[in-house]
Amino acid sequence: MDRDGGNWLTGLGFGMLTCNSVLAIYRSKEDAWSVAFVVSAYFALLFLFWCLRLYERTAPNVAQRWKLKVAIWSLSTFLTAIFSYKVAKLMPRPVDLIVWGMAVSVICGGFYAFFIHHDHQ
């Protein structure tokens, strides 16, 4: 995709994310924990996409790239944990354990892929 086409599409995506977040906050304005969930997820996603963009633009052997990897993995872990918590809370106990098991496997897999596995290109 060309850069100009990507820019409006990215803006549309962030606009929809913002609109959905505002609507979710409005619908759950009586529940402070739900509002905190939506706000924290929204800002974590924004920061994650910003870090990913910086990571893509940073040269491979720059020290800042390591810090960006840590930030990306941390934000991904945070988002995985809070979404898993919300889903697991609605499920019966056996399914709850499966949800948390999948979350842990994703978090550990991301850690392995980012910090242990070295891609030899």
C-alpha positions in Angstrom: 0.0 0.0 0.0 1.3 3.5 -0.8 2.1 5.9 2.0 -0.8 8.2 1.2 -3.4 5.4 1.2 -2.0 4.1 4.5 -2.2 7.5 6.2 -6.0 8.0 5.7 -6.6 4.3 6.5 -4.6 4.6 9.7 -6.5 7.8 10.6 -9.8 6.1 10.0 -8.8 3.2 12.2 -7.8 5.5 15.1 -10.9 7.5 14.6 -13.0 4.4 14.9 -11.0 3.3 18.0 -11.6 6.7 19.6 -15.3 6.7 18.7 -15.8 3.2 20.2 -13.9 4.1 23.3 -15.9 7.3 23.9 -19.1 5.3 23.4 -18.0 2.6 25.8 -17.0 5.2 28.4 -20.4 6.9 27.9 -22.3 3.6 28.3 -20.4 2.6 31.4 -20.0 6.0 33.1 -21.6 4.7 36.3 -19.0 1.9 36.6 -15.6 3.5 37.4 -13.7 0.2 36.9 -15.1 -0.2 33.4 -14.2 3.3 32.5 -10.7 2.7 33.8 -10.5 -0.4 31.7 -11.5 1.4 28.5 -9.2 4.4 29.2 -6.2 2.2 30.0 -6.8 -0.1 27.0 -7.2 2.9 24.7 -4.0 4.6 25.8 -2.1 1.3 25.9 -3.1 0.7 22.3 -2.1 4.2 21.2 1.3 3.9 22.9 1.8 0.4 21.5 1.1 1.5 17.9 3.4 4.5 18.4 6.2 2.3 19.7 5.7 -0.1 16.8 6.1 2.7 14.4 9.2 4.0 16.1 10.6 0.4 16.1 10.0 0.0 12.4 11.8 3.3 11.7 14.8 2.6 13.9 18.0 1.2 12.4 18.7 -2.5 13.4 21.8 -1.9 15.6 20.6 1.1 17.6 20.3 0.8 21.4 16.9 2.5 21.4 15.5 -0.5 19.5 16.0 -2.7 22.6 14.1 -0.3 24.7 11.3 -0.2 22.2 11.2 -4.0 22.2 10.8 -3.9 26.0 8.0 -1.3 25.7 6.2 -3.3 22.9 6.3 -6.5 24.9 5.2 -4.8 28.1 2.3 -3.1 26.5 1.3 -6.3 24.7 1.5 -8.2 27.9 -0.6 -5.6 29.7 -3.3 -5.7 27.0 -3.3 -9.5 26.9 -3.7 -9.6 30.7 -6.6 -7.0 31.0 -8.5 -8.5 28.0 -8.0 -12.0 29.4 -9.3 -10.9 32.8 -12.4 -9.4 31.3 -13.1 -12.5 29.2 -12.2 -15.0 32.0 -14.5 -13.2 34.4 -17.5 -14.1 32.2 -16.6 -17.8 31.8 -17.2 -20.9 33.9 -14.2 -22.1 35.8 -12.8 -24.7 33.3 -13.0 -22.2 30.4 -11.6 -19.5 32.7 -8.4 -21.6 33.1 -8.2 -22.2 29.4 -8.4 -18.4 28.7 -5.6 -17.7 31.3 -3.5 -20.6 29.9 -3.8 -19.2 26.4 -2.9 -15.7 27.7 0.2 -17.0 29.5 1.3 -19.0 26.4 0.9 -15.8 24.2 2.9 -13.7 26.7 5.6 -16.3 27.0 5.7 -16.9 23.3 6.1 -13.1 22.7 8.9 -13.0 25.2 10.7 -15.9 23.5 10.2 -14.3 20.0 11.3 -10.8 21.1 14.2 -11.6 23.5 15.5 -15.1 23.2 15.1 -16.2 19.5 17.6 -14.6 17.3 16.6 -14.4 13.6 19.6 -15.0 11.5 19.0 -13.2 8.3 
